[in-house]
């Protein structure tokens, strides 16, 4: 029977290539002397004639066909090889078959990937003149395993083993696809750890990493196998909750997360307590695209933090409007210094002995050309958050020194210094520069700090405070009594002044222990040789009670509201 033309291939009922593939017909072998060299090749090689018979099999190809000792197996044909591939393809045969049909029909070279005897092989087919084929095999099992491992690593967080942002987005895309096809709802819960940074700062990054791993374990334990827990950044995690039937299901999960993360951890012998703020966005109500859901969950998280942390909030449309307003405020504030929109007001401080004016506290104000007066309660936290508090604080220091230099001696000016400024390497140099440029004596400058500066007490912080004292600058602790460890700070550094928080002054009329607390603080200040200033004094009765308890100075609306810099000299003249 004549051999069929190579251009008339077809697929038989078994799904293998027919016509061009026959059974083995003996043909003269290549020179026997070449076989040892061919069999030593790392790759396998087949030569197939125009009838589909394998006329040469060497190297790895020989073992795959079942041959031993470099002998050609009986019935060695392409049909035989394809049956082996089909029996081991595990669902990929149709794809392999389609590729093979195309290559044979077009008599074109190409590569097919198959599985044989547990090995992943790249099979490269190259047409040869006369309707023959050269087929090369390469074992890519190890390469594919390495690629799979690299792919796995690229989609998982190396610290916790959780899915990372890339895999989260893939699964979120799949969940949103199911939403469109079946209506199955899902939710995104964005989690930010509260009070995690102090752990890193005080106990070190290894301790922080160990804590993150424990948080990850807790998160895994509280979700279903169908949900995804991902770590997307430092102390940020995301849970993708799928198959959501009711909003109450997601609410219960959010509540559970806040409670679970807030429980005490034992890490390397340390008892640690942190918290979690959670922002929630639900699909389809809050968006049907991944970016929209993640953005809205972030807006809800921001709201949870504003509301005191250790809580959860669901996204609401007005949150987006508030965030847009916040962004506009941020842009305006970045330009405010250059546009000279910031101004200083001063609130006088009165020494009770002799009712004598002793100085003023500098308070920043922002006069926006369109918004009008912007409250410090609105822009100071934002300035701290976006890193503008340091340049703003430097401007306040320089301007306050210039203004105070015009006041009669020995009136002093008190300037608040934020924790962020204390982290700056050039705080002391900046203070020295402000004093030199203004001509204000250092003894007339007072730096006010809150316990936030000392919360993570370090040698560097204490050195900075001592350097300021060596210049002659006085240092006071603001809002004394509001922190859990204010007393311990007095042992660390000899402050010149203690400022009693206004909350204790307002308690004088409503709580019996108000006077006792002020008496205790005033007595402590006296024993340590420190001035004590009661803030927020608004009535004569409050002032007299404070005087009776031993406080030395007062500050508040009873003495004066904060007044513009241009009016301070007139006020001083009037009081004197």
HUZI-V846464 format. One record per pair of residues at least 6 apart in sequence whose C-alpha atoms are under 8 Angstrom apart, sorted by the first residue. I is the first residue (numbers start at 1). J is the second residue. Records with the same first field share a line. If there is no record, write none. Layout:
I: J ; J
This chain:
3: 51
4: 19 ; 20 ; 51
5: 20
6: 20 ; 50 ; 105 ; 131
7: 105
8: 19 ; 20 ; 105
9: 17 ; 18 ; 19 ; 20 ; 101 ; 104 ; 105
10: 17 ; 18 ; 19
11: 17 ; 18
12: 18
15: 97
16: 79 ; 82 ; 83 ; 97
17: 79 ; 101
18: 79
19: 51
20: 50 ; 51 ; 52
21: 51 ; 52 ; 53 ; 77 ; 78 ; 79
22: 51 ; 52 ; 53 ; 77 ; 78 ; 79
23: 51 ; 52 ; 53 ; 75 ; 76 ; 77 ; 79
24: 52 ; 53 ; 54 ; 74 ; 75 ; 76 ; 77
25: 53
26: 55
27: 55
29: 55 ; 56
30: 56
35: 58 ; 70
38: 58 ; 59
39: 58 ; 59 ; 60 ; 70
40: 59
41: 59 ; 60
42: 59 ; 60 ; 138
43: 59 ; 60 ; 61 ; 136 ; 137 ; 138 ; 139
44: 57 ; 58 ; 59 ; 60 ; 61 ; 62 ; 136 ; 137 ; 138
45: 56 ; 57 ; 58 ; 59 ; 60 ; 61 ; 134 ; 135 ; 136 ; 137
46: 54 ; 55 ; 56 ; 57 ; 58 ; 61 ; 134 ; 135 ; 136
47: 54 ; 55 ; 56 ; 57 ; 132 ; 133 ; 134 ; 135
48: 54 ; 55 ; 56 ; 77 ; 78 ; 132 ; 133 ; 134 ; 135
49: 55 ; 131 ; 132 ; 133
50: 130 ; 131 ; 132 ; 133
52: 77 ; 78 ; 79
53: 76 ; 77 ; 78
54: 76 ; 77 ; 78
56: 72
57: 72
58: 70
60: 137
61: 137
62: 68 ; 70 ; 71 ; 72
64: 116 ; 117
65: 73 ; 76 ; 81
66: 73
67: 73
84: 116
85: 93 ; 114 ; 115 ; 116
86: 93
88: 115 ; 116 ; 117
89: 114 ; 115 ; 116
96: 112 ; 113 ; 114
99: 112
100: 112
103: 109 ; 110
107: 127
108: 126 ; 127
109: 124 ; 125 ; 126 ; 127
110: 124 ; 125 ; 126
111: 122 ; 123 ; 124 ; 125
112: 122 ; 123 ; 124
113: 120 ; 121 ; 122 ; 123
114: 120 ; 121 ; 122 ; 123
115: 121
119: 139 ; 140 ; 141
120: 139 ; 140 ; 141 ; 144
121: 137 ; 138 ; 139 ; 140 ; 141
122: 137 ; 138 ; 139 ; 140
123: 135 ; 136 ; 137 ; 138
124: 135 ; 136 ; 137
125: 133 ; 134 ; 135 ; 136
126: 133 ; 134 ; 135
127: 133 ; 134
128: 134
154: 166
155: 163 ; 164 ; 165 ; 166 ; 167
156: 162 ; 163 ; 164 ; 167
157: 163 ; 164 ; 231
159: 209 ; 213
160: 212 ; 213 ; 216 ; 231
162: 216 ; 229 ; 230 ; 231
163: 228 ; 229 ; 230 ; 231
164: 230 ; 231 ; 232
165: 230 ; 231 ; 232
168: 228 ; 230 ; 240
169: 290
171: 228
172: 240 ; 290
173: 289 ; 290
175: 186 ; 242
176: 186 ; 283 ; 288 ; 289 ; 290
178: 184
179: 185 ; 186 ; 284
184: 242 ; 243 ; 244 ; 245
185: 242 ; 243 ; 244 ; 245 ; 282 ; 283 ; 284
186: 240 ; 241 ; 242 ; 243 ; 244 ; 282 ; 283 ; 284
187: 240 ; 241 ; 242 ; 244 ; 250 ; 280 ; 281 ; 282 ; 283
188: 238 ; 239 ; 240 ; 241 ; 280 ; 281 ; 282 ; 293 ; 294 ; 297
189: 238 ; 239 ; 240 ; 241 ; 254 ; 278 ; 279 ; 280 ; 281 ; 297
190: 236 ; 237 ; 238 ; 239 ; 278 ; 279 ; 280 ; 294 ; 297 ; 298 ; 301
191: 236 ; 237 ; 238 ; 239 ; 276 ; 277 ; 278 ; 279 ; 301
192: 235 ; 236 ; 237 ; 276 ; 277 ; 278 ; 301
193: 235 ; 236 ; 274 ; 275 ; 276 ; 277
194: 274 ; 275 ; 276 ; 277 ; 309 ; 310
195: 274 ; 275
196: 208 ; 235 ; 274
198: 456
199: 207 ; 208
200: 207 ; 208
201: 456
202: 456
207: 267 ; 268
210: 267
211: 265 ; 267
212: 235
214: 265
215: 261
218: 260 ; 261
219: 229 ; 257
220: 229
222: 256 ; 257
223: 229
226: 241 ; 242
227: 239 ; 240 ; 241 ; 242
228: 238 ; 239 ; 240 ; 241
229: 237 ; 238 ; 239 ; 240
230: 237 ; 238 ; 239
231: 237 ; 238
232: 238
241: 250
244: 250
254: 278 ; 280 ; 312
255: 311 ; 312
257: 276
258: 275 ; 276 ; 277 ; 278 ; 310 ; 311 ; 312
261: 274 ; 275 ; 276
262: 273 ; 274 ; 275 ; 276 ; 310
263: 273 ; 274 ; 275
264: 271 ; 272 ; 273 ; 274
265: 271 ; 272 ; 273
266: 272
275: 309 ; 310
276: 309 ; 310 ; 311
277: 301 ; 304 ; 305 ; 309 ; 310 ; 311 ; 312
278: 300 ; 301 ; 304 ; 310 ; 311 ; 312 ; 313
279: 297 ; 298 ; 299 ; 300 ; 301 ; 302 ; 303 ; 304 ; 312 ; 313 ; 314 ; 315
280: 296 ; 297 ; 298 ; 300 ; 301 ; 312 ; 313 ; 314 ; 315
281: 287 ; 293 ; 294 ; 296 ; 297 ; 300 ; 314 ; 315
282: 293
283: 293
286: 292 ; 293 ; 296 ; 315
287: 293
296: 315 ; 320
297: 314 ; 315
299: 315 ; 319 ; 320 ; 323
300: 312 ; 313 ; 314 ; 315 ; 316 ; 319
301: 312 ; 313
303: 313 ; 319
304: 310 ; 311 ; 312 ; 313
305: 311
329: 379
330: 382 ; 383
333: 379
334: 388
336: 342 ; 368
337: 392
341: 366 ; 367 ; 368 ; 369
342: 364 ; 365 ; 366 ; 367
343: 364 ; 365 ; 366 ; 367 ; 564
344: 362 ; 363 ; 364 ; 365 ; 396 ; 399 ; 400 ; 564 ; 565
345: 362 ; 363 ; 364 ; 365 ; 562 ; 563 ; 564 ; 565
346: 360 ; 361 ; 362 ; 363 ; 562 ; 563 ; 564 ; 565 ; 568
347: 360 ; 361 ; 362 ; 363 ; 555 ; 556 ; 560 ; 561 ; 562 ; 563
348: 357 ; 358 ; 359 ; 360 ; 361 ; 555 ; 556 ; 559 ; 560 ; 562
349: 357 ; 358 ; 359 ; 360 ; 361 ; 553 ; 554 ; 555 ; 556 ; 559
350: 356 ; 357 ; 358 ; 359 ; 553 ; 554 ; 555 ; 559
351: 357 ; 358 ; 552 ; 553 ; 554
352: 547 ; 551 ; 552 ; 553 ; 554
353: 552
356: 576
357: 411 ; 572 ; 575 ; 576
358: 410 ; 411 ; 412
359: 411 ; 412 ; 413 ; 414
360: 411 ; 412 ; 413 ; 414
361: 413 ; 414 ; 415
362: 396 ; 400 ; 413 ; 414 ; 415 ; 416
363: 415 ; 562
364: 376 ; 396
365: 373 ; 374 ; 375 ; 376
366: 373 ; 374 ; 375 ; 376
367: 373 ; 374
368: 374
380: 389
383: 389
384: 420
389: 418 ; 420 ; 421
390: 418 ; 420 ; 421 ; 424
393: 417 ; 418 ; 421
394: 430
396: 415
397: 415 ; 431 ; 434
398: 431 ; 434 ; 435 ; 438
400: 413 ; 415
401: 413 ; 434 ; 435 ; 438 ; 440 ; 445
402: 434 ; 437 ; 438 ; 439 ; 440
403: 565
404: 411 ; 412 ; 413 ; 440
405: 438 ; 439 ; 440
407: 569
410: 444
411: 444
412: 443 ; 444 ; 445 ; 446
413: 444 ; 445 ; 446
414: 445 ; 446 ; 447 ; 448
415: 445 ; 446 ; 447 ; 448
416: 447 ; 448 ; 449
417: 447 ; 448 ; 449
418: 449 ; 450 ; 453
419: 449 ; 452 ; 453
421: 427
422: 453 ; 461 ; 464
428: 464 ; 467 ; 468
435: 441 ; 442
442: 471 ; 472 ; 473
443: 472 ; 473 ; 474
444: 473 ; 474
445: 473 ; 474
446: 473 ; 474 ; 475 ; 476
447: 473 ; 474 ; 475 ; 476
448: 475 ; 476 ; 477 ; 478
449: 475 ; 476 ; 477 ; 478
450: 477 ; 478 ; 479 ; 480
451: 477 ; 478 ; 483 ; 486 ; 489
453: 461
454: 461 ; 489
462: 492 ; 493
465: 475
468: 474 ; 475
469: 475
474: 495 ; 496
475: 495 ; 496 ; 497
476: 495 ; 496 ; 497 ; 498 ; 499
477: 495 ; 497 ; 498 ; 499
478: 498 ; 499 ; 500 ; 501
479: 499 ; 500 ; 501 ; 502
480: 486 ; 498 ; 499 ; 500 ; 501
481: 500 ; 501
482: 501
495: 530
496: 529 ; 530 ; 531
497: 525 ; 530 ; 531 ; 532 ; 533
498: 525 ; 530 ; 531 ; 532 ; 533
499: 532 ; 533 ; 534 ; 535
500: 518 ; 521 ; 532 ; 533 ; 534 ; 535
501: 534 ; 535 ; 536
502: 534 ; 535 ; 536 ; 537
503: 536
504: 514 ; 517 ; 518
505: 514 ; 518 ; 534 ; 535 ; 536 ; 537 ; 542
506: 536 ; 537
507: 514
508: 514 ; 515 ; 542
515: 545 ; 546 ; 549
518: 546 ; 549 ; 551
519: 549 ; 550 ; 551
521: 532
522: 532 ; 549 ; 550 ; 551 ; 552
523: 550
525: 531 ; 532
526: 532
531: 551 ; 552 ; 553
532: 551 ; 552 ; 553
533: 551 ; 552 ; 553 ; 554 ; 555
534: 546 ; 551 ; 553 ; 554 ; 555
535: 554 ; 555 ; 556
536: 555 ; 556 ; 557
537: 543 ; 554 ; 555 ; 556 ; 557 ; 558 ; 559
538: 556 ; 557 ; 558 ; 559
539: 558
540: 558
543: 554
